[in-house]
């Protein structure tokens, strides 16, 4: 009996340690689809359109027609960092009531740009 209790206690402690040390897991492909869509920047912005897509559980972004770059999940909610040479950080904005993604802000080279989702 003591052996079984020791085993169960050890197993519980292992599970607890594994859970508390776990890195944040990337969002699953279903939740990533909430970000997918076409976004339009404000008038006068150096970028006109930004297209967000999902592929095999990863999120990608393409500014105008400059090629897709992977967007890496960051610790902050709804925030991703582009693998582009610019290293922009994109923080998606959600509607307070519906929680639907309605746009994003992009921090890039000391500038912040805003875009609205075309069909939220």
VOTORDO-7671 format. One record per residue (C-alpha): x, y, z; residue in one letter. Coordinates in nm, 2 decimals. Layout:
# VOTORDO-7671
X, Y, Z, a
...
END
This chain:
# VOTORDO-7671
0.00, 0.00, 0.00, x
0.28, 0.24, 0.09, x
0.44, 0.17, -0.24, x
0.13, 0.25, -0.43, x
0.08, 0.57, -0.24, x
0.44, 0.67, -0.30, x
0.40, 0.60, -0.67, x
0.08, 0.81, -0.69, x
0.24, 1.09, -0.49, x
0.55, 1.09, -0.72, x
0.33, 1.08, -1.03, x
0.12, 1.37, -0.90, x
0.43, 1.58, -0.82, x
0.57, 1.51, -1.17, x
0.25, 1.61, -1.34, x
0.24, 1.93, -1.13, x
0.60, 2.02, -1.21, x
0.55, 1.95, -1.58, x
0.24, 2.16, -1.59, x
0.39, 2.46, -1.40, x
0.70, 2.46, -1.62, x
0.52, 2.42, -1.95, x
0.58, 2.69, -2.21, x
0.27, 2.86, -2.35, x
0.14, 2.64, -2.63, x
0.06, 2.81, -2.96, x
-0.30, 2.87, -3.03, x
-0.46, 2.58, -3.22, x
-0.55, 2.61, -3.58, x
-0.92, 2.67, -3.50, x
-0.85, 2.97, -3.29, x
-0.60, 3.10, -3.54, x
-0.88, 3.12, -3.80, x
-1.02, 3.41, -3.60, x
-0.72, 3.62, -3.72, x
-0.74, 3.52, -4.08, x
-0.87, 3.78, -4.33, x
-0.78, 4.09, -4.52, x
-0.70, 4.40, -4.33, x
-0.69, 4.76, -4.47, x
-0.46, 5.03, -4.33, x
-0.55, 5.39, -4.28, x
-0.52, 5.63, -4.57, x
-0.17, 5.75, -4.63, x
-0.01, 5.44, -4.47, x
0.30, 5.30, -4.64, x
0.12, 4.96, -4.65, x
-0.23, 4.93, -4.80, x
-0.34, 4.57, -4.74, x
-0.23, 4.30, -4.50, x
-0.35, 3.94, -4.56, x
-0.35, 3.69, -4.27, x
-0.38, 3.32, -4.35, x
-0.34, 2.99, -4.16, x
-0.16, 2.69, -4.28, x
-0.10, 2.36, -4.09, x
-0.14, 2.52, -3.75, x
0.07, 2.83, -3.83, x
-0.03, 3.19, -3.89, x
0.11, 3.40, -4.18, x
0.09, 3.76, -4.28, x
0.16, 3.93, -4.61, x
0.19, 4.31, -4.65, x
0.07, 4.42, -4.99, x
0.23, 4.17, -5.23, x
0.57, 4.14, -5.05, x
0.55, 3.76, -4.97, x
0.42, 3.57, -4.67, x
0.60, 3.56, -4.34, x
0.53, 3.34, -4.04, x
0.37, 3.52, -3.74, x
0.50, 3.38, -3.41, x
0.28, 3.38, -3.10, x
0.41, 3.61, -2.82, x
0.33, 3.60, -2.45, x
0.09, 3.89, -2.47, x
-0.27, 3.80, -2.57, x
-0.34, 3.83, -2.95, x
0.02, 3.94, -3.02, x
0.25, 3.79, -3.28, x
0.59, 3.88, -3.42, x
0.66, 3.86, -3.79, x
0.96, 3.66, -3.91, x
1.01, 3.93, -4.18, x
1.34, 4.12, -4.18, x
1.14, 4.41, -4.03, x
1.04, 4.21, -3.72, x
0.71, 4.39, -3.68, x
0.49, 4.31, -3.38, x
0.12, 4.27, -3.46, x
-0.14, 4.30, -3.18, x
-0.49, 4.21, -3.29, x
-0.78, 4.41, -3.16, x
-1.11, 4.24, -3.06, x
-1.46, 4.38, -3.03, x
-1.54, 4.41, -2.65, x
-1.89, 4.25, -2.68, x
-1.84, 3.98, -2.94, x
-1.47, 3.91, -2.90, x
-1.44, 3.90, -3.28, x
-1.11, 4.02, -3.43, x
-1.18, 4.36, -3.59, x
-0.83, 4.49, -3.67, x
-0.47, 4.52, -3.54, x
-0.19, 4.75, -3.47, x
0.15, 4.69, -3.61, x
0.47, 4.82, -3.44, x
0.73, 4.84, -3.71, x
1.06, 5.03, -3.70, x
0.95, 5.27, -3.43, x
0.62, 5.34, -3.60, x
0.27, 5.21, -3.52, x
0.03, 5.14, -3.80, x
-0.34, 5.05, -3.76, x
-0.55, 4.83, -3.99, x
-0.92, 4.73, -3.98, x
-1.04, 4.38, -4.08, x
-1.24, 4.41, -4.40, x
-1.51, 4.16, -4.29, x
-1.49, 4.11, -3.91, x
END
